[in-house]
Amino acid sequence: MRKVHLFLIATVAFYLFFPITAQGYEEIEFKKLKKAKEKDCGRAVVLKAGLGEIGSGMFQLEGQGITAGSYVAVHLHRPDKTEENFNAYIAKGSSTLDMYKNYGTGGQLQKTWKEDRAVSVYGTVYHIGGKDYPVAMVIDKIEATTCRAKGNLRYSITVSSFENKAGWHGQWDIGDGFTEIMTDALQESGWFIVLGDKQMRNEALQEQDFGESGRAAKGKKTPKIGRMTPAQLLVKGAITHVQESTTGGSGGINIQGIQVGGAKDTAEVNITIYLVDSETGQVKATTKVVGKSERKGGRLGYFGAGLKGVTGGLSGHKRDNVGKACEDAVGQAVDFLVKQLESIPWEGSIALVKGDKIILNRGQREGVAVGQKFSVGSIEELVDEDTGEVLDVEMTKVGLIEIIEVKEKIAYCKALEGGERIQKGMSVQLVP
């Protein structure tokens, strides 16, 4: 009888602590597929992967009914590791295949690797043997890891300290913690040039002052004054409400006086986010998000081990429910900030014109790429005489340039129109 009770306890505990998701998919790291064995055959998984060309795989699951008559073969790659790949298959005529064609090939394929790094791929893996990745995958669906903004490049951004208006006090400072988590998530997103927060930048300024004080050895690596990158956008906000427990932690099953499991305790964190234009001080956008500890990731892919602020970057003490709720809130906030990029004008300027050579003062860091086209012209600001506020900006176009070579902070261009009228200092705007 004792054995039966122990068996029941173990069984209930397994399903309480290792639940099967509603979709039946289990998250798995791409690199762990290297260790896949026969026991993993038929395993329903979701992983982050880069997408290869259609028709680049071999049919290795004919015994499972996966044949060229009904499926298309593709290659899935480990993000940023194109030499590490395995075969996958998508049903012909499916919406998933349309998604793959639209997102995973041609110019979009480069964006998958360089900007999104990966997409979420859902499907079933089958063991086929082999040395490197001994699996093949039948893909059910694909989801983009970010919501891509149209027509804009990267902006420099910094995060101000979040004010703790909720009055919550735990083993860690929720305001400072949220600031660090947000900074890390923006950096992980790849959508922004992320600058240090106010404390980090003040420490950098102190190092510059020390280097110029005459008390430090001077050399090529000595921090120089006047080189700090200014932030075009500021993120600030407030934590307005924290609820450590939404369930009370009750419930569960009592077997012979032993309590197993119970209601999964959750936490909620309410955040108000502001996106501010650093030049004008105007609030460009605002939103309110509610982070919940039971949610995992969402579609952005900035969560789990990749979000160091929660899982260890702050001494690992935010692995509690409030920390997980902050993690969820950050994901929603970054998604919101990315979407705002479409409505924020992006500008650069001509740094040099010398004969046929035209150099733009933006480069790889800002997301400039070969083949992009920019309108060139002079900018006129319409200013309110009463307040001095800039009401609108209008460009008088004189030419059109195309990017032919890109370096980290600059790009070389050729003139497509009006080359003789293009001058140093003129502004450029990306042609959608």
C-alpha positions, -999 to 999 in steps of 0.1 A, spaced: 0 0 0 29 23 8 44 17 -27 10 26 -43 9 59 -23 45 68 -33 37 60 -69 6 82 -68 26 110 -52 53 108 -78 28 107 -107 9 137 -95 41 156 -88 54 149 -123 23 164 -140 21 193 -116 57 203 -119 63 192 -155 31 201 -173 26 195 -210 18 227 -229 -15 231 -246 1 229 -280 22 199 -269 54 216 -280 85 215 -258 111 242 -261 146 230 -270 179 246 -277 192 241 -312 226 230 -300 210 202 -279 199 185 -311 235 174 -315 228 150 -287 195 138 -299 190 100 -297 164 74 -308 143 82 -277 137 117 -291 120 103 -322 85 119 -326 93 147 -302 72 178 -307 95 208 -302 98 246 -308 133 260 -313 149 292 -326 165 286 -360 177 304 -392 160 295 -424 179 280 -454 170 277 -490 141 257 -502 151 225 -519 185 223 -501 177 192 -481 176 154 -487 145 132 -480 154 111 -451 119 104 -437 103 85 -465 95 57 -441 73 83 -422 55 93 -454 76 124 -459 82 123 -496 90 147 -524 54 143 -537 39 159 -507 67 179 -490 94 204 -497 129 199 -483 147 228 -465 176 234 -443 174 249 -407 204 265 -393 216 273 -358 214 311 -355 246 327 -367 261 292 -374 251 285 -410 275 255 -411 255 238 -384 222 227 -400 198 198 -404 171 188 -429 135 198 -424 103 194 -444 72 215 -450 39 203 -466 33 216 -501 5 241 -505 5 249 -468 5 284 -452 37 275 -434 54 271 -468 41 305 -478 55 319 -446 89 302 -453 90 316 -488 81 351 -478 104 352 -447 131 328 -452 146 333 -487 162 360 -507 168 394 -490 146 384 -461 169 355 -453 197 379 -447 175 399 -423 167 366 -405 203 361 -397 215 397 -392 185 413 -374 162 387 -360 189 361 -357 163 334 -358 126 326 -361 105 303 -339 100 269 -357 74 245 -344 74 208 -355 83 172 -348 118 159 -348 127 123 -359 159 105 -352 178 95 -383 212 88 -370 244 106 -380 272 125 -364 263 162 -362 226 168 -360 211 132 -361 175 145 -366 152 157 -393 122 178 -386 87 181 -400 77 218 -396 41 227 -385 44 265 -383 69 293 -382 66 326 -362 88 357 -366 107 365 -334 101 402 -338 75 425 -353 96 442 -380 93 480 -383 91 492 -419 114 517 -435 135 528 -405 170 521 -392 185 519 -357 183 547 -332 206 553 -302 186 549 -270 192 549 -232 170 538 -203 164 561 -173 158 547 -139 123 534 -133 106 549 -103 91 525 -78 57 541 -72 42 507 -61 60 509 -27 72 473 -31 103 463 -12 119 429 -15 154 415 -15 163 436 -45 156 471 -58 128 467 -84 134 501 -100 171 495 -106 165 459 -115 138 468 -141 162 494 -157 189 468 -161 166 442 -175 152 467 -200 187 478 -211 197 442 -216 166 433 -235 169 463 -259 205 453 -266 194 417 -272 167 428 -296 192 442 -322 168 471 -330 187 499 -312 221 513 -305 219 509 -267 238 533 -245 245 528 -208 220 541 -183 226 574 -164 248 558 -138 270 541 -165 273 572 -185 283 593 -155 310 568 -146 322 570 -182 323 609 -179 343 605 -147 369 583 -165 372 609 -193 377 637 -167 403 616 -149 421 610 -183 423 648 -189 433 656 -153 470 652 -158 471 625 -132 467 596 -156 490 581 -182 479 592 -216 479 570 -247 457 559 -276 434 541 -253 428 569 -228 391 579 -228 388 612 -248 363 640 -241 338 648 -268 333 612 -280 302 601 -261 274 589 -283 243 610 -276 209 593 -272 182 601 -297 156 583 -277 150 580 -240 130 553 -222 117 560 -188 87 549 -167 73 539 -134 63 507 -116 28 515 -105 17 482 -89 32 450 -77 12 419 -65 34 391 -53 7 365 -52 -25 363 -73 -36 329 -61 -27 327 -24 -8 294 -32 -37 272 -21 -50 240 -36 -32 208 -44 -38 172 -36 -36 156 -2 -25 119 -2 -23 102 32 -16 135 49 10 145 23 3 177 3 14 175 -34 14 205 -57 -12 232 -54 -23 262 -73 7 277 -92 15 309 -75 18 339 -98 28 376 -95 18 407 -115 37 439 -121 21 470 -137 45 493 -156 40 526 -174 65 532 -202 74 566 -219 94 570 -251 109 605 -252 126 624 -280 159 637 -264 161 667 -288 127 681 -279 119 664 -246 85 655 -260 69 622 -252 66 603 -285 46 574 -272 34 558 -240 18 525 -229 9 505 -199 18 468 -196 10 441 -171 37 415 -166 27 381 -153 51 355 -139 33 325 -155 38 338 -191 69 327 -209 86 348 -236 59 357 -261 69 362 -297 100 384 -292 124 358 -281 142 379 -255 135 357 -225 150 329 -205 188 325 -203 192 353 -229 178 379 -205 207 380 -180 191 407 -159 167 381 -145 185 349 -147 218 359 -131 231 393 -142 219 408 -108 234 381 -86 206 357 -95 182 370 -68 154 379 -91 144 344 -100 113 349 -78 78 355 -92 81 393 -92 114 391 -112 97 368 -137 67 392 -140 92 420 -147 107 398 -174 74 395 -191 67 432 -188 100 440 -204 92 418 -234 59 436 -240 76 470 -236 103 462 -261 77 450 -286 59 483 -281 91 503 -286 100 485 -318 66 493 -333 71 530 -327 101 531 -350 78 534 -381 65 568 -370 99 583 -359 118 600 -388 153 586 -391 180 610 -404 217 611 -412 239 636 -430 266 638 -457 300 637 -440 322 642 -470 319 650 -507 351 648 -527 348 643 -565 327 612 -570 332 601 -534 302 606 -511 303 595 -475 273 591 -452 278 595 -414 259 563 -406 270 527 -410 266 491 -399 259 502 -364 228 520 -375 217 492 -398 227 508 -431 232 482 -458 245 480 -494 218 488 -519 197 511 -497 187 544 -513 185 578 -495 171 611 -506 195 640 -500 186 676 -494 184 706 -471 162 706 -440 140 735 -431 124 736 -397 91 753 -391 95 769 -356 68 783 -334 78 819 -327 60 820 -294 75 789 -278 105 780 -300 91 746 -305 98 728 -338 64 722 -354 75 703 -385 105 695 -406 106 696 -444 133 684 -468 140 701 -501 153 672 -521 184 678 -544 195 643 -551 194 605 -546 222 583 -534 227 545 -531 249 527 -506 278 508 -522 300 500 -492 294 500 -455 317 503 -425 309 504 -388 300 541 -386 301 554 -422 289 543 -456 302 550 -491 276 561 -516 272 568 -553 249 595 -567 219 583 -587 204 618 -591 217 654 -586 253 644 -578 266 679 -586 242 695 -561 250 672 -531 271 690 -505 287 682 -471 263 686 -442 231 679 -462 206 656 -446 195 622 -459 163 602 -454 159 565 -462 137 558 -492 112 531 -482 
